[in-house]
Amino acid sequence: MTRASNCLRLLVASSAVCAPLWAQTALFTDGSTFGGSQVFSEGMNPLGNAARINLAPQGYYLTYVGGDQRAKDNKSILADTGSDPAALNPLANAPWGQRTQAYGFAAIKNSYNLALTREELNGVLYVPGATPVLVGSRAVVDRLSLGGGGPIQSGFEGGMSVRVENWAMGQQSVAYNSFGQAGFGNPEGQMSATGTTERTLTLGVDGGLVFEVAQGVRLGLTGTQLNPKSLWGVNLKPQFRAGLQIDLGPMTKLSVESDINAVEKMPFAVTQQTAAASLRFAVSPAVTFLVGGEQKKIDGQAVTLAGASLQIHTSSVLLVFGFQAGQDNPMKSATVGFL
């Protein structure tokens, strides 16, 4: 692949492109991707709210997350481009697609979460212009994280987490061939690229708070990447998300949340914000069901996706299955905890 910095200049120059936030990957089937919440996470996700770690059952966890997230009709539009420039017009309104695979292990004990995870992100991004370009990107991050959190005083929970991340990055830009028969060649092949050319080691610090403002009413706040930095032209700045959770009864909780500010996230040097809503049903002591949706605002374009997850509890095992509705290869996740 070509050097990442060259391709990122193309991305910065474009005002109508974006991609999903890698930091919102719902590791351990815990987050808004699968009908849950990031601010009021279940305590299993090392990228969730560290103030909630004490809620997760103590034990050892294994997880897998995989699937695609795309702008509406992105895959079919890319397939139709061929060598007809007129077919590029719809692509300007559906410029991105991203494929995620993630694996992880976590040990949770005494309000601490120690996790080792690997995320592999492949994306395609359409950059319009006199010579349209399709940018394929691959980012791989191996992450060691340690978080701790829980009650600080009555009605107030707090937590912090530290991430040591080994990043690898690669990108390839393909100019549109309007005179041949190839168009962008094989754009879907870029969603399965394996090469990377740049590597670096980084440190990240996150934090979170939860306040019980009244009986059954909670306010939450998370801050990610509290230590700003630039990585291959991507300005990683702090992002804050606020949320409200209300108990609708002894078994049901409603959560709504939204990013307060828009920031750039790997692997593309562009910004976005996300809002989400979730309903959590404790059907019985052994079964919990979460359903919800998240809306990603991408350069003024809103993409809304619905998801759900099912938790099955026993005295020694926790099983969690998650699914997000999608067009072609929907996101899905499975987690098993040995308690």
MARKOLKE-573164 format. One record per residue: residue in three letters; x, y, z of N, C-alpha, C in turn. Coordinates in steps of 0.1 Angstrom, whole numbers, padded with zeros to 4 digits, always signed. Layout:
// residues N
alaXYZXYZXYZ;...
This chain:
// residues 339
met+0008-0012+0000+0000+0000+0000+0009+0012+0000;thr+0003+0024-0005+0011+0036-0005+0011+0042+0009;arg+0020+0052+0011+0021+0057+0024+0008+0064+0029;ala+0005+0062+0041-0008+0066+0047-0009+0082+0046;ser+0002+0089+0048+0002+0103+0048-0003+0109+0035;asn+0001+0103+0024-0003+0108+0011-0018+0106+0009;cys-0024+0095+0013-0038+0093+0012-0046+0102+0021;leu-0041+0104+0033-0048+0112+0043-0049+0127+0038;arg-0040+0131+0030-0041+0145+0024-0053+0145+0015;leu-0056+0134+0008-0068+0134-0001-0080+0135+0008;leu-0080+0128+0020-0092+0128+0028-0094+0142+0035;val-0083+0148+0039-0085+0161+0045-0090+0171+0035;ala-0086+0170+0022-0091+0179+0012-0105+0178+0009;ser-0111+0166+0012-0125+0164+0009-0134+0168+0020;ser-0145+0174+0016-0155+0179+0027-0167+0171+0028;ala-0168+0159+0021-0180+0151+0021-0177+0137+0023;val-0168+0134+0032-0164+0120+0035-0163+0117+0050;cys-0165+0105+0053-0163+0101+0067-0164+0086+0069;ala-0161+0081+0081-0162+0067+0084-0165+0065+0099;pro-0170+0053+0102-0174+0051+0116-0163+0053+0126;leu-0166+0055+0138-0156+0057+0148-0151+0044+0153;trp-0137+0042+0152-0132+0029+0157-0134+0028+0172;ala-0134+0040+0179-0135+0039+0194-0149+0035+0199;gln-0158+0034+0190-0172+0030+0194-0174+0015+0192;thr-0164+0007+0188-0165-0007+0187-0171-0013+0200;ala-0182-0020+0199-0188-0026+0211-0181-0039+0215;leu-0169-0038+0220-0162-0050+0224-0170-0056+0235;phe-0169-0070+0235-0176-0078+0245-0191-0076+0245;thr-0196-0073+0233-0210-0071+0230-0216-0061+0240;asp-0209-0050+0242-0213-0041+0253-0212-0027+0247;gly-0223-0021+0242-0223-0008+0236-0234-0005+0227;ser-0235+0007+0221-0247+0011+0214-0248+0004+0200;thr-0237-0002+0195-0238-0010+0183-0248-0021+0184;phe-0249-0027+0196-0257-0039+0198-0269-0036+0208;gly-0275-0024+0206-0287-0021+0214-0284-0016+0228;gly-0272-0015+0232-0269-0010+0245-0265+0004+0246;ser-0256+0008+0255-0252+0021+0258-0237+0022+0260;gln-0230+0033+0256-0217+0035+0259-0215+0042+0273;val-0223+0052+0275-0223+0060+0288-0227+0051+0299;phe-0237+0043+0297-0242+0034+0308-0239+0019+0303;ser-0227+0017+0301-0222+0004+0296-0224-0007+0307;glu-0222-0020+0303-0225-0031+0312-0212-0034+0321;gly-0201-0027+0318-0189-0029+0326-0179-0039+0319;met-0183-0045+0308-0174-0055+0302-0165-0048+0291;asn-0170-0038+0284-0163-0031+0273-0152-0022+0279;pro-0139-0025+0276-0128-0016+0280-0129-0002+0274;leu-0137-0001+0263-0139+0012+0257-0152+0019+0261;gly-0159+0013+0271-0171+0019+0276-0168+0028+0288;asn-0178+0030+0297-0176+0039+0308-0169+0032+0320;ala-0157+0036+0323-0150+0029+0334-0157+0030+0347;ala-0166+0040+0349-0173+0041+0361-0183+0029+0363;arg-0185+0021+0353-0195+0010+0354-0189-0003+0355;ile-0175-0004+0356-0169-0017+0356-0174-0026+0367;asn-0177-0020+0379-0181-0028+0390-0194-0035+0388;leu-0202-0032+0377-0215-0038+0375-0213-0052+0368;ala-0201-0054+0361-0199-0066+0354-0196-0078+0364;pro-0202-0090+0362-0198-0101+0370-0183-0104+0370;gln-0177-0107+0381-0163-0110+0381-0160-0123+0374;gly-0149-0123+0366-0146-0135+0358-0137-0132+0347;tyr-0136-0142+0338-0128-0141+0326-0137-0142+0313;tyr-0134-0133+0304-0143-0131+0292-0135-0133+0279;leu-0142-0139+0269-0137-0140+0256-0147-0134+0246;thr-0143-0127+0236-0153-0121+0227-0149-0121+0212;tyr-0158-0120+0203-0156-0118+0189-0166-0108+0184;val-0162-0098+0176-0171-0089+0169-0167-0088+0154;gly-0177-0088+0145-0174-0088+0131-0186-0083+0123;gly-0183-0077+0111-0193-0073+0102-0190-0060+0096;asp-0199-0055+0087-0198-0043+0080-0207-0032+0085;gln-0203-0019+0084-0211-0008+0085-0209+0001+0073;arg-0220+0005+0067-0219+0013+0054-0229+0024+0053;ala-0225+0034+0045-0235+0044+0041-0246+0036+0033;lys-0258+0042+0032-0269+0035+0026-0265+0031+0011;asp-0267+0018+0008-0265+0013-0006-0250+0015-0011;asn-0241+0017-0002-0227+0019-0006-0222+0007-0015;lys-0224-0005-0010-0219-0017-0018-0225-0018-0032;ser-0238-0016-0033-0244-0018-0046-0240-0007-0055;ile-0239+0006-0050-0235+0017-0058-0221+0015-0064;leu-0212+0010-0055-0198+0008-0059-0198-0003-0070;ala-0206-0013-0069-0206-0023-0079-0211-0018-0093;asp-0220-0008-0092-0226-0002-0105-0217+0008-0112;thr-0206+0013-0105-0198+0023-0111-0193+0019-0125;gly-0187+0007-0126-0182+0003-0138-0173+0013-0145;ser-0175+0017-0157-0168+0027-0164-0177+0039-0168;asp-0188+0040-0162-0198+0051-0165-0197+0062-0155;pro-0191+0073-0158-0189+0084-0148-0202+0088-0141;ala-0214+0087-0149-0226+0091-0143-0230+0083-0131;ala-0225+0071-0130-0228+0062-0119-0221+0067-0106;leu-0212+0076-0107-0205+0081-0095-0214+0091-0087;asn-0224+0097-0094-0232+0107-0087-0238+0102-0074;pro-0244+0090-0074-0250+0085-0061-0240+0082-0051;leu-0227+0079-0055-0217+0075-0046-0213+0087-0037;ala-0215+0099-0042-0211+0111-0034-0220+0112-0021;asn-0232+0106-0022-0241+0106-0010-0240+0093-0002;ala-0231+0084-0006-0229+0072+0001-0214+0068+0000;pro-0206+0076+0006-0191+0075+0002-0183+0065+0010;trp-0189+0059+0021-0180+0051+0029-0186+0037+0033;gly-0176+0028+0035-0180+0015+0041-0168+0010+0050;gln-0171+0003+0060-0161-0002+0069-0164-0016+0074;arg-0154-0024+0074-0155-0038+0079-0147-0039+0092;thr-0153-0045+0102-0146-0046+0115-0145-0061+0119;gln-0133-0065+0124-0132-0077+0131-0124-0074+0143;ala-0129-0080+0154-0122-0077+0167-0123-0090+0176;tyr-0113-0092+0184-0112-0103+0193-0107-0098+0206;gly-0110-0104+0217-0105-0099+0230-0106-0109+0241;phe-0098-0106+0251-0098-0113+0264-0099-0103+0275;ala-0107-0105+0285-0107-0096+0297-0108-0103+0310;ala-0102-0098+0320-0103-0103+0333-0109-0092+0342;ile-0120-0094+0348-0127-0084+0356-0128-0089+0371;lys-0122-0081+0380-0122-0085+0394-0121-0072+0402;asn-0129-0071+0413-0128-0060+0423-0128-0047+0416;ser-0138-0044+0407-0139-0032+0400-0128-0028+0391;tyr-0120-0038+0386-0109-0035+0377-0112-0044+0364;asn-0108-0038+0353-0110-0045+0340-0096-0045+0333;leu-0090-0057+0332-0077-0058+0324-0081-0065+0311;ala-0078-0059+0300-0082-0065+0287-0071-0064+0277;leu-0071-0075+0269-0062-0075+0257-0070-0078+0245;thr-0070-0068+0235-0079-0069+0224-0072-0066+0211;arg-0078-0070+0200-0072-0067+0187-0084-0063+0178;glu-0082-0052+0171-0092-0047+0162-0086-0046+0148;glu-0093-0051+0138-0089-0050+0124-0100-0042+0116;leu-0097-0031+0111-0106-0022+0104-0102-0020+0090;asn-0111-0023+0081-0109-0021+0066-0120-0011+0061;gly-0116-0001+0054-0126+0008+0049-0123+0012+0035;val-0134+0017+0028-0133+0023+0015-0140+0037+0016;leu-0134+0046+0009-0139+0060+0011-0138+0067-0003;tyr-0149+0072-0008-0149+0079-0021-0146+0094-0020;val-0136+0098-0027-0132+0112-0027-0135+0118-0041;pro-0146+0126-0042-0149+0132-0055-0139+0143-0059;gly-0139+0146-0072-0130+0156-0077-0129+0155-0092;ala-0120+0163-0098-0118+0162-0113-0114+0147-0117;thr-0106+0141-0109-0103+0127-0110-0108+0120-0098;pro-0120+0114-0098-0125+0107-0086-0115+0096-0081;val-0114+0095-0068-0105+0086-0062-0112+0077-0051;leu-0109+0065-0051-0115+0056-0040-0103+0052-0031;val-0103+0055-0019-0093+0052-0009-0096+0040-0001;gly-0088+0030-0002-0089+0019+0007-0080+0020+0019;ser-0085+0017+0031-0077+0019+0043-0078+0006+0052;arg-0066+0003+0058-0066-0008+0068-0059-0003+0080;ala-0065-0005+0092-0059-0001+0105-0061-0013+0114;val-0050-0016+0121-0050-0028+0130-0044-0022+0143;val-0051-0025+0154-0047-0020+0167-0047-0032+0177;asp-0036-0035+0183-0035-0044+0194-0034-0036+0207;arg-0043-0038+0216-0045-0029+0227-0045-0037+0241;leu-0037-0031+0250-0037-0036+0264-0043-0024+0272;ser-0054-0027+0279-0060-0017+0287-0063-0021+0301;leu-0062-0011+0310-0065-0014+0324-0074-0002+0329;gly-0086-0006+0334-0095+0004+0339-0100+0000+0353;gly-0104+0010+0360-0109+0008+0374-0120+0018+0376;gly-0131+0014+0383-0141+0023+0386-0152+0017+0394;gly-0161+0026+0400-0172+0021+0408-0176+0033+0417;pro-0184+0030+0427-0189+0040+0436-0178+0048+0443;ile-0179+0061+0443-0170+0069+0450-0176+0074+0463;gln-0189+0078+0462-0197+0081+0474-0211+0079+0470;ser-0220+0081+0479-0234+0078+0476-0239+0086+0464;gly-0245+0079+0454-0250+0086+0442-0240+0090+0432;phe-0227+0087+0434-0217+0091+0425-0207+0080+0422;glu-0205+0077+0409-0196+0067+0405-0186+0074+0395;gly-0173+0069+0395-0163+0074+0387-0153+0063+0383;gly-0146+0066+0372-0136+0056+0368-0126+0061+0357;met-0115+0055+0356-0105+0059+0346-0099+0046+0340;ser-0094+0048+0327-0088+0036+0321-0076+0042+0313;val-0066+0033+0311-0054+0036+0303-0052+0026+0293;arg-0050+0030+0280-0048+0021+0269-0034+0022+0263;val-0027+0011+0262-0014+0011+0254-0018+0004+0241;glu-0015+0011+0230-0020+0006+0217-0009+0005+0207;asn-0008-0006+0200+0002-0008+0189-0006-0007+0176;trp-0004+0004+0169-0012+0007+0157-0004+0003+0144;ala-0010-0003+0134-0005-0005+0121-0015+0001+0111;met-0010+0007+0101-0018+0015+0091-0013+0013+0077;gly-0023+0012+0068-0019+0011+0054-0031+0017+0045;gln-0028+0024+0035-0038+0029+0026-0034+0028+0011;gln-0044+0027+0003-0042+0026-0012-0053+0034-0019;ser-0049+0044-0027-0058+0052-0035-0059+0047-0049;val-0071+0046-0055-0073+0041-0068-0081+0052-0076;ala-0075+0057-0087-0082+0067-0095-0092+0061-0104;tyr-0103+0068-0106-0113+0062-0115-0109+0062-0129;asn-0110+0050-0136-0107+0048-0150-0119+0050-0158;ser-0121+0062-0163-0133+0065-0171-0132+0061-0185;phe-0120+0057-0190-0119+0053-0204-0117+0038-0206;gly-0115+0031-0195-0114+0017-0197-0127+0010-0192;gln-0125-0002-0188-0137-0010-0184-0136-0013-0169;ala-0126-0008-0162-0124-0013-0148-0131-0004-0138;gly-0133+0009-0141-0138+0018-0131-0129+0019-0120;phe-0133+0015-0108-0124+0015-0096-0118+0001-0094;gly-0119-0008-0104-0113-0021-0103-0122-0029-0094;asn-0116-0034-0083-0123-0043-0074-0124-0036-0060;pro-0134-0026-0059-0134-0019-0046-0137-0028-0034;glu-0145-0039-0036-0147-0047-0025-0135-0055-0020;gly-0125-0056-0029-0113-0063-0025-0105-0054-0015;gln-0107-0041-0015-0100-0033-0006-0106-0034+0008;met-0119-0039+0009-0125-0042+0022-0119-0055+0029;ser-0110-0062+0021-0104-0074+0026-0089-0073+0026;ala-0083-0061+0024-0069-0059+0023-0062-0063+0036;thr-0050-0067+0035-0042-0072+0046-0029-0064+0049;gly-0025-0056+0039-0012-0050+0041-0012-0037+0049;thr-0002-0035+0057+0000-0022+0064+0015-0018+0062;thr+0017-0005+0062+0031+0000+0060+0036+0009+0071;glu+0028+0014+0080+0032+0023+0091+0028+0017+0104;arg+0037+0019+0114+0034+0013+0127+0039+0023+0138;thr+0032+0023+0149+0035+0032+0160+0029+0027+0173;leu+0034+0031+0184+0029+0027+0198+0023+0040+0204;thr+0011+0040+0209+0005+0051+0215-0001+0048+0229;leu-0004+0059+0236-0010+0058+0249-0023+0066+0249;gly-0034+0060+0255-0047+0067+0255-0052+0067+0270;val-0059+0078+0274-0065+0079+0287-0080+0082+0285;asp-0089+0075+0292-0103+0077+0291-0108+0078+0306;gly-0120+0085+0307-0126+0086+0320-0141+0086+0319;gly-0148+0084+0330-0163+0085+0330-0168+0087+0344;leu-0180+0093+0344-0187+0096+0357-0202+0092+0355;val-0208+0089+0366-0223+0087+0367-0228+0093+0379;phe-0239+0101+0378-0245+0107+0390-0259+0103+0391;glu-0263+0099+0403-0277+0096+0406-0284+0109+0411;val-0291+0115+0402-0297+0128+0405-0310+0127+0412;ala-0317+0116+0411-0329+0113+0418-0331+0098+0418;gln-0340+0093+0426-0342+0079+0426-0347+0074+0412;gly-0338+0065+0406-0342+0060+0393-0338+0069+0381;val-0330+0080+0384-0326+0089+0373-0311+0091+0375;arg-0304+0089+0364-0290+0090+0364-0285+0099+0352;leu-0274+0107+0354-0267+0114+0344-0253+0108+0343;gly-0248+0107+0330-0235+0101+0328-0227+0109+0319;leu-0214+0108+0320-0205+0115+0311-0192+0107+0309;thr-0188+0105+0296-0176+0099+0293-0167+0108+0285;gly-0154+0106+0287-0144+0114+0279-0134+0104+0274;thr-0132+0103+0261-0122+0094+0255-0110+0103+0249;gln-0099+0096+0248-0087+0103+0243-0084+0116+0250;leu-0084+0116+0263-0082+0128+0271-0068+0134+0269;asn-0059+0126+0264-0045+0131+0261-0045+0133+0245;pro-0047+0145+0240-0047+0147+0225-0034+0144+0219;lys-0035+0140+0206-0022+0137+0198-0026+0136+0184;ser-0016+0136+0175-0018+0135+0161-0012+0122+0156;leu-0019+0114+0148-0014+0101+0144-0016+0100+0129;trp-0005+0100+0121-0006+0100+0107-0016+0110+0101;gly-0015+0122+0106-0024+0132+0101-0038+0132+0107;val-0041+0123+0115-0054+0123+0122-0053+0129+0136;asn-0060+0140+0138-0059+0147+0151-0068+0141+0161;leu-0063+0133+0170-0070+0126+0180-0072+0136+0192;lys-0084+0141+0194-0087+0150+0204-0097+0144+0214;pro-0098+0150+0226-0108+0145+0235-0122+0146+0230;gln-0130+0135+0232-0144+0136+0228-0152+0132+0240;phe-0163+0140+0242-0172+0138+0254-0186+0134+0250;arg-0191+0125+0257-0205+0120+0255-0213+0121+0268;ala-0225+0126+0267-0234+0128+0278-0246+0119+0277;gly-0251+0114+0288-0263+0105+0287-0272+0106+0299;leu-0284+0102+0297-0295+0102+0307-0301+0088+0307;gln-0302+0083+0319-0308+0069+0321-0320+0071+0331;ile-0331+0065+0328-0343+0065+0336-0348+0051+0339;asp-0351+0048+0351-0357+0035+0354-0372+0036+0351;leu-0377+0028+0342-0391+0028+0339-0399+0018+0347;gly-0392+0011+0356-0398+0001+0365-0387-0007+0371;pro-0390-0017+0379-0379-0025+0385-0371-0033+0375;met-0376-0035+0363-0369-0044+0353-0365-0037+0340;thr-0368-0024+0339-0366-0017+0326-0359-0004+0328;lys-0349-0002+0319-0341+0011+0319-0341+0017+0305;leu-0343+0030+0304-0342+0037+0292-0330+0046+0292;ser-0321+0045+0282-0309+0054+0281-0309+0061+0268;val-0306+0074+0269-0303+0082+0257-0290+0089+0259;glu-0283+0091+0248-0269+0097+0249-0265+0103+0236;ser-0255+0112+0237-0250+0118+0224-0236+0124+0227;asp-0228+0123+0216-0215+0130+0217-0218+0145+0217;ile-0210+0152+0226-0211+0166+0227-0203+0173+0216;asn-0192+0168+0212-0184+0174+0202-0180+0164+0191;ala-0177+0169+0179-0173+0161+0168-0157+0161+0168;val-0151+0149+0166-0137+0148+0165-0133+0138+0154;glu-0120+0139+0150-0115+0129+0141-0111+0117+0148;lys-0113+0105+0142-0109+0093+0147-0102+0084+0137;met-0094+0075+0141-0088+0066+0131-0099+0057+0125;pro-0097+0053+0112-0085+0055+0104-0085+0067+0095;phe-0096+0076+0095-0097+0086+0085-0097+0100+0092;ala-0091+0110+0086-0089+0123+0092-0102+0131+0089;val-0113+0127+0094-0126+0134+0093-0134+0132+0106;thr-0144+0140+0108-0151+0140+0121-0165+0134+0119;gln-0170+0131+0131-0184+0126+0132-0189+0127+0146;gln-0202+0126+0148-0208+0125+0161-0218+0114+0161;thr-0221+0108+0172-0231+0097+0173-0240+0100+0185;ala-0253+0097+0182-0263+0097+0193-0269+0083+0193;ala-0274+0079+0205-0280+0066+0206-0291+0066+0217;ala-0300+0056+0216-0310+0053+0226-0311+0038+0228;ser-0314+0034+0240-0315+0020+0243-0325+0017+0254;leu-0331+0005+0253-0340+0000+0263-0334-0013+0268;arg-0333-0014+0281-0327-0026+0288-0338-0033+0296;phe-0341-0046+0292-0351-0053+0299-0345-0065+0306;ala-0346-0065+0319-0342-0077+0327-0354-0086+0328;val-0355-0095+0318-0367-0103+0317-0369-0113+0329;ser-0357-0117+0334-0357-0126+0346-0343-0125+0351;pro-0340-0131+0363-0327-0130+0368-0316-0137+0359;ala-0321-0145+0350-0312-0152+0341-0311-0146+0327;val-0321-0138+0323-0321-0133+0309-0323-0118+0309;thr-0314-0111+0301-0315-0097+0299-0315-0094+0284;phe-0324-0085+0280-0325-0082+0266-0323-0066+0264;leu-0315-0062+0254-0312-0048+0251-0316-0046+0237;val-0323-0035+0234-0326-0031+0220-0325-0016+0219;gly-0320-0011+0208-0318+0003+0206-0313+0006+0192;gly-0309+0019+0191-0304+0023+0178-0294+0034+0180;glu-0285+0036+0170-0276+0047+0170-0276+0055+0157;gln-0274+0068+0158-0274+0076+0146-0260+0082+0145;lys-0254+0080+0134-0241+0086+0131-0243+0097+0121;lys-0238+0109+0125-0239+0121+0117-0226+0122+0110;ile-0226+0121+0097-0214+0120+0089-0214+0131+0079;asp-0206+0142+0082-0206+0154+0073-0220+0159+0070;gly-0228+0159+0080-0242+0164+0078-0252+0153+0074;gln-0247+0141+0070-0255+0130+0066-0257+0121+0078;ala-0270+0117+0080-0273+0109+0092-0276+0095+0087;val-0269+0085+0094-0271+0071+0091-0276+0065+0104;thr-0288+0058+0104-0293+0053+0116-0294+0037+0115;leu-0288+0031+0125-0288+0016+0126-0294+0011+0139;ala-0301+0000+0138-0307-0006+0150-0300-0018+0154;gly-0299-0021+0167-0292-0033+0172-0299-0039+0184;ala-0295-0051+0188-0300-0058+0199-0290-0068+0205;ser-0291-0071+0217-0283-0081+0223-0291-0089+0234;leu-0286-0101+0236-0293-0110+0246-0282-0115+0255;gln-0285-0113+0268-0276-0119+0279-0282-0130+0286;ile-0275-0141+0287-0280-0153+0294-0271-0156+0306;his-0276-0155+0318-0268-0156+0330-0270-0170+0337;thr-0259-0177+0341-0260-0188+0350-0251-0185+0362;ser-0250-0194+0371-0241-0192+0382-0226-0192+0378;ser-0223-0198+0367-0209-0200+0363-0205-0194+0349;val-0215-0191+0341-0213-0187+0328-0222-0175+0324;leu-0217-0165+0317-0225-0155+0311-0223-0155+0296;leu-0234-0157+0288-0234-0157+0274-0241-0144+0269;val-0234-0138+0259-0240-0125+0253-0239-0126+0238;phe-0250-0124+0231-0251-0124+0216-0256-0111+0212;gly-0250-0105+0202-0254-0092+0197-0255-0092+0182;phe-0264-0083+0177-0266-0082+0162-0270-0067+0159;gln-0265-0062+0148-0269-0049+0143-0274-0050+0129;ala-0286-0045+0126-0292-0046+0113-0283-0040+0103;gly-0281-0046+0091-0272-0041+0081-0277-0046+0067;gln-0271-0040+0057-0275-0044+0043-0269-0057+0038;asp-0256-0059+0041-0250-0070+0034-0243-0080+0044;asn-0235-0075+0052-0227-0084+0062-0229-0077+0075;pro-0241-0078+0082-0244-0071+0094-0234-0074+0105;met-0232-0064+0114-0224-0066+0126-0230-0076+0135;lys-0222-0085+0141-0226-0095+0150-0215-0097+0161;ser-0219-0102+0172-0209-0104+0183-0213-0115+0192;ala-0203-0121+0198-0206-0131+0208-0196-0130+0219;thr-0200-0132+0231-0191-0131+0243-0195-0142+0253;val-0185-0148+0259-0187-0158+0269-0178-0154+0281;gly-0185-0154+0293-0178-0151+0305-0178-0163+0314;phe-0166-0166+0320-0165-0177+0329-0164-0171+0343;leu-0175-0172+0351-0176-0164+0363-0171-0172+0376;
